[in-house]
Amino acid sequence: MKQKIGLIGFGTVGRGISEILLDKKEYLKEKYGFEFDIVAVADFAYGNVYNPDGLDIPLMLEQAGKKEKFTKDLTNLNTIQLIKDSNVTVWCELTFTDLNTGGPAVDHVKAALSSGKHVVTSNKGPAALLYPEMKALADENGVKFLIEGTVCAGTPVINLADGPLAGCTISKIAGILNGTTNYMLSEMEKGMSYDEVLKIAQDLGYAEADPTGDVEGYDARGKVTILANIVMDAGIKITDVPCQGITNITPDDIDFAKKQGKRWKLIGSVEKKGDKVIASVAPEMVDISHPLAGVMGATNALTFTTDLLGDVTIVGPGAGKIETGFSILTDLLAIHRS
């Protein structure tokens, strides 16, 4: 079956998955029998476009690259109407993340699932705030709600737990879930202050003008909530997860850790303790011999503690246009295979 793909959001990730699909179109067909058309795109800046036979994606990438509005295949349908009334079979929800309300992504996902259309997303909002409800709605309508890209971009952590680690009992997941703070802590070891490193991180595009979501640990808390609910079926809310960021770490703290043979990391953790699942985000001094201690810069890493394999650590990128676009591709292929 040829998938009819729709994109909600044509920013970094939307353009990333579009470029991947264009570049790999023949490979995906030959290797996996995966055929597709991108037939709809909804973007508040560039406009809503729809062509049931397929859009002119190269033109749209060119226009978006110049910050120009779309000029071809424009539609008067608003985003919710487009989700419901188009011939799209799988929607990719790629709008900005709101970890307070989940909007507007929650409405987009609900509309798609209720219309019998698959959803894949890199948006943490719906997954962190309402995953059980979204999964139930997907099951009720016989479709998939897949969210690999919500935790570590293209680094396969949800798929790792559900695939290669299937059969293992996972008792704990802990690691580095925010590349911005990991970069900052790595640079602070070189002698810079928190304020100096934050300015550099903003100049490099790692941190936003308002860095609160990263440095206070809120981004990592959303990801921890997702892992707790998906991998450990915890049924917790994001507000159940205690959260502390890196804003109070000083050069003296960095030096103290060095003298102890340790290194500061912002650690997101999910652990089974009896019949409870305990989740948290906080800076920790990690022993220099632990694999997580060697993960520097804007990189993510997670250690899975299992009964059959012991500790398994996966390291990879946690952000990026192509890297996050890849996570969308893996979920599209999972739907195709199913």
C-alpha positions as CSV (number, residue, x, y, z in Angstrom):
1,M,0.0,0.0,0.0
2,K,1.4,3.4,-0.9
3,Q,1.3,5.7,2.1
4,K,-0.1,9.2,1.8
5,I,1.9,11.3,4.1
6,G,1.0,14.6,5.7
7,L,3.3,16.9,7.6
8,I,2.0,19.3,10.3
9,G,4.9,21.7,10.6
10,F,7.5,22.5,8.0
11,G,10.3,23.7,10.2
12,T,13.6,21.9,11.0
13,V,12.1,18.4,11.4
14,G,9.5,18.8,8.6
15,R,12.2,19.7,6.1
16,G,14.5,17.1,7.5
17,I,12.1,14.2,6.9
18,S,11.2,15.7,3.5
19,E,14.8,15.7,2.4
20,I,15.4,12.1,3.7
21,L,12.3,10.8,1.8
22,L,13.3,12.6,-1.4
23,D,16.9,11.3,-1.2
24,K,16.0,7.8,-0.3
25,K,12.9,7.3,-2.3
26,E,14.2,4.6,-4.6
27,Y,16.2,2.9,-1.8
28,L,13.2,2.7,0.4
29,K,11.1,1.2,-2.4
30,E,13.8,-1.4,-3.4
31,K,14.8,-2.3,0.2
32,Y,11.5,-2.3,2.0
33,G,8.8,-2.0,-0.6
34,F,7.9,1.4,0.9
35,E,6.2,3.7,-1.5
36,F,4.7,7.1,-0.5
37,D,3.5,10.5,-1.6
38,I,3.7,13.6,0.5
39,V,0.2,15.0,-0.2
40,A,-0.4,17.6,2.6
41,V,1.6,20.1,4.6
42,A,0.2,22.5,7.2
43,D,2.4,25.3,8.5
44,F,1.4,28.5,10.2
45,A,4.2,30.4,8.6
46,Y,4.2,29.0,5.0
47,G,0.6,28.1,4.6
48,N,-1.5,24.9,4.1
49,V,-1.1,23.0,0.9
50,Y,-2.8,19.8,-0.4
51,N,-2.6,17.7,-3.5
52,P,-4.0,14.2,-3.3
53,D,-1.5,13.0,-5.9
54,G,1.6,14.5,-4.3
55,L,3.1,17.9,-3.6
56,D,6.0,19.6,-5.2
57,I,8.4,19.1,-2.3
58,P,11.6,20.4,-3.9
59,L,9.8,23.7,-4.6
60,M,8.5,23.8,-1.1
61,L,11.9,23.2,0.4
62,E,13.3,26.0,-1.8
63,Q,10.6,28.4,-0.7
64,A,10.9,27.5,3.0
65,G,14.7,27.9,2.8
66,K,14.1,31.5,1.6
67,K,11.4,32.1,4.3
68,E,8.8,32.5,1.5
69,K,5.2,31.3,1.7
70,F,4.1,28.4,-0.4
71,T,2.6,29.3,-3.8
72,K,1.5,26.0,-5.2
73,D,-1.4,23.7,-4.2
74,L,-2.7,26.1,-1.6
75,T,-5.9,25.0,0.2
76,N,-8.5,26.9,2.2
77,L,-8.8,24.0,4.6
78,N,-7.6,24.9,8.1
79,T,-5.3,22.4,9.8
80,I,-8.0,20.4,11.6
81,Q,-10.1,20.2,8.4
82,L,-7.0,19.1,6.4
83,I,-6.2,16.4,8.9
84,K,-9.7,15.0,8.8
85,D,-10.7,15.5,5.1
86,S,-7.5,14.8,3.2
87,N,-6.5,11.4,1.8
88,V,-3.5,11.3,4.2
89,T,-3.0,7.9,5.8
90,V,-0.3,8.9,8.2
91,W,0.3,12.3,9.8
92,C,3.6,13.5,11.0
93,E,3.0,16.0,13.9
94,L,6.1,18.2,13.9
95,T,5.1,21.5,15.5
96,F,6.7,23.1,18.5
97,T,6.5,21.4,21.9
98,D,4.4,22.8,24.8
99,L,4.9,20.8,27.9
100,N,2.3,22.7,29.8
101,T,-0.8,22.2,27.7
102,G,0.4,20.1,24.8
103,G,-1.2,22.5,22.4
104,P,-1.8,22.7,19.5
105,A,-0.3,19.3,18.9
106,V,-2.8,17.5,21.2
107,D,-5.7,18.7,19.0
108,H,-3.9,17.6,15.8
109,V,-3.1,14.1,17.1
110,K,-6.7,13.6,18.4
111,A,-8.2,14.7,15.1
112,A,-6.0,12.4,13.1
113,L,-6.4,9.3,15.4
114,S,-10.2,9.9,15.6
115,S,-10.3,10.0,11.8
116,G,-8.6,6.6,11.5
117,K,-5.2,8.0,10.5
118,H,-1.8,7.0,11.9
119,V,0.3,9.5,13.7
120,V,4.1,9.7,14.2
121,T,5.6,12.6,16.1
122,S,8.8,14.1,17.5
123,N,6.6,16.4,19.6
124,K,7.0,15.7,23.3
125,G,3.8,17.5,24.3
126,P,1.1,14.8,23.5
127,A,3.5,12.0,24.5
128,A,4.5,13.4,27.9
129,L,1.2,14.7,28.9
130,L,-1.4,12.3,27.5
131,Y,0.3,9.2,26.2
132,P,-2.2,6.7,27.7
133,E,-5.1,8.6,26.3
134,M,-3.5,8.9,22.9
135,K,-2.5,5.2,22.8
136,A,-6.1,4.2,23.8
137,L,-7.6,6.4,21.0
138,A,-5.2,4.9,18.5
139,D,-6.1,1.4,19.5
140,E,-9.8,2.2,19.4
141,N,-9.5,3.3,15.8
142,G,-7.1,0.6,14.7
143,V,-4.1,2.9,14.0
144,K,-0.7,3.6,15.4
145,F,0.6,6.4,17.6
146,L,4.4,6.2,17.4
147,I,6.8,8.6,19.1
148,E,10.4,7.4,18.7
149,G,11.7,11.0,18.1
150,T,10.4,12.4,21.3
151,V,13.2,11.2,23.6
152,C,16.6,11.2,21.8
153,A,15.8,12.3,18.3
154,G,17.0,9.5,15.9
155,T,18.9,7.6,18.6
156,P,16.7,4.5,19.0
157,V,15.8,4.3,22.7
158,I,12.1,3.4,22.6
159,N,12.7,1.0,19.7
160,L,15.7,-0.4,21.6
161,A,13.5,-1.2,24.6
162,D,10.7,-2.7,22.5
163,G,12.9,-4.5,20.0
164,P,16.5,-5.7,20.7
165,L,15.9,-5.7,24.5
166,A,12.5,-7.5,24.3
167,G,12.5,-10.4,26.7
168,C,14.7,-8.5,29.2
169,T,13.2,-7.1,32.4
170,I,14.3,-3.5,32.4
171,S,14.6,-2.3,36.0
172,K,16.1,1.1,35.4
173,I,16.8,3.7,32.7
174,A,19.1,6.5,33.4
175,G,21.1,9.0,31.4
176,I,21.7,12.2,29.6
177,L,18.5,13.4,27.9
178,N,19.4,17.0,27.1
179,G,22.3,17.9,24.8
180,T,22.3,21.6,25.7
181,T,23.0,21.0,29.4
182,N,25.5,18.3,28.7
183,Y,27.4,20.6,26.4
184,M,27.4,23.3,29.1
185,L,28.6,21.0,31.8
186,S,31.3,19.7,29.5
187,E,32.5,23.3,28.8
188,M,32.4,24.2,32.5
189,E,35.0,21.6,33.1
190,K,37.4,23.7,31.0
191,G,37.1,26.5,33.5
192,M,34.2,28.7,32.3
193,S,31.4,29.9,34.5
194,Y,27.8,29.0,34.0
195,D,26.9,32.4,32.5
196,E,29.8,32.3,30.1
197,V,28.9,28.8,28.8
198,L,25.2,29.7,28.5
199,K,26.0,32.6,26.3
200,I,28.2,30.4,24.0
201,A,25.4,27.7,23.9
202,Q,22.9,30.4,22.8
203,D,25.3,31.7,20.1
204,L,25.8,28.1,18.8
205,G,22.0,27.5,18.7
206,Y,22.0,24.8,21.4
207,A,20.1,27.0,23.9
208,E,17.1,29.2,23.1
209,A,17.0,32.9,24.0
210,D,14.9,31.7,27.0
211,P,16.9,28.6,28.0
212,T,14.6,27.6,30.9
213,G,13.3,24.4,29.4
214,D,16.8,23.1,29.1
215,V,18.7,24.4,32.1
216,E,15.9,23.9,34.6
217,G,15.5,20.3,33.4
218,Y,12.0,20.6,32.1
219,D,12.9,19.1,28.7
220,A,14.5,16.1,30.3
221,R,11.5,15.7,32.6
222,G,9.2,15.4,29.7
223,K,11.4,12.7,28.2
224,V,11.6,10.8,31.5
225,T,7.8,10.8,31.8
226,I,7.6,9.3,28.3
227,L,10.1,6.6,29.1
228,A,8.3,5.8,32.4
229,N,4.9,5.4,30.8
230,I,6.0,3.5,27.7
231,V,8.8,1.3,28.8
232,M,7.6,0.7,32.4
233,D,3.8,1.3,32.1
234,A,4.0,3.7,35.0
235,G,1.0,5.8,34.4
236,I,2.6,8.8,35.9
237,K,2.1,12.5,35.1
238,I,4.8,15.0,34.2
239,T,4.0,16.8,37.5
240,D,4.9,13.6,39.4
241,V,8.5,13.8,38.4
242,P,10.7,15.9,40.7
243,C,13.0,18.1,38.6
244,Q,16.2,20.1,39.3
245,G,18.3,21.7,36.7
246,I,22.0,22.8,36.4
247,T,21.6,26.5,37.3
248,N,23.2,26.2,40.7
249,I,26.3,24.3,39.7
250,T,29.4,26.3,40.3
251,P,33.1,26.0,39.2
252,D,33.7,24.9,42.8
253,D,31.2,22.0,42.3
254,I,33.0,21.0,39.1
255,D,36.4,21.0,40.9
256,F,35.0,19.0,43.8
257,A,33.7,16.3,41.4
258,K,37.0,16.1,39.7
259,K,38.8,15.5,43.0
260,Q,36.3,12.7,43.7
261,G,37.0,11.1,40.4
262,K,33.6,12.0,39.1
263,R,31.9,14.3,36.6
264,W,28.6,16.2,36.8
265,K,25.8,15.2,34.5
266,L,22.1,16.1,34.4
267,I,20.6,12.7,34.8
268,G,17.0,11.7,34.0
269,S,16.2,8.4,35.7
270,V,13.3,6.0,35.8
271,E,13.5,3.0,38.2
272,K,11.3,0.2,39.4
273,K,11.2,-0.1,43.1
274,G,8.9,-2.9,44.2
275,D,5.5,-2.1,42.7
276,K,6.3,1.5,42.1
277,V,8.2,3.4,39.4
278,I,10.3,6.3,40.6
279,A,11.3,9.0,38.1
280,S,13.4,12.1,38.6
281,V,15.7,14.7,36.9
282,A,18.7,16.1,38.8
283,P,22.4,16.8,38.5
284,E,24.5,13.9,39.7
285,M,28.2,13.2,40.1
286,V,28.8,10.2,37.9
287,D,31.9,8.0,38.5
288,I,34.5,8.6,35.8
289,S,34.5,4.9,35.0
290,H,30.8,4.8,34.0
291,P,30.0,5.0,30.3
292,L,27.8,8.1,30.9
293,A,30.8,10.0,32.2
294,G,32.6,9.9,28.9
295,V,29.7,11.3,27.0
296,M,30.6,15.0,26.3
297,G,29.2,17.8,24.3
298,A,25.7,18.0,22.9
299,T,25.2,14.2,22.9
300,N,22.6,12.0,24.6
301,A,23.1,8.7,26.2
302,L,21.0,6.2,28.2
303,T,21.9,3.2,30.3
304,F,19.3,0.4,30.5
305,T,19.7,-1.9,33.5
306,T,18.4,-5.4,32.6
307,D,18.2,-8.8,34.2
308,L,19.7,-10.7,31.3
309,L,22.3,-8.4,29.8
310,G,23.2,-6.2,32.8
311,D,23.8,-2.6,31.8
312,V,23.4,-1.6,28.1
313,T,24.3,1.9,27.2
314,I,23.4,3.6,23.9
315,V,25.0,6.9,22.8
316,G,23.9,9.1,20.0
317,P,22.6,12.5,18.8
318,G,19.6,14.0,20.6
319,A,18.8,16.7,18.1
320,G,19.3,17.9,14.5
321,K,17.4,18.2,11.3
322,I,18.4,14.9,9.7
323,E,18.8,13.1,13.0
324,T,15.3,13.8,14.2
325,G,14.0,13.4,10.6
326,F,15.4,9.8,10.8
327,S,13.3,9.1,13.9
328,I,10.2,9.9,11.8
329,L,11.4,7.6,9.0
330,T,11.8,4.7,11.4
331,D,8.2,5.1,12.6
332,L,6.9,5.4,9.1
333,L,8.7,2.2,8.2
334,A,7.3,0.5,11.3
335,I,3.8,1.4,10.2
336,H,4.5,0.2,6.7
337,R,5.8,-3.2,8.0
338,S,2.7,-3.6,10.2
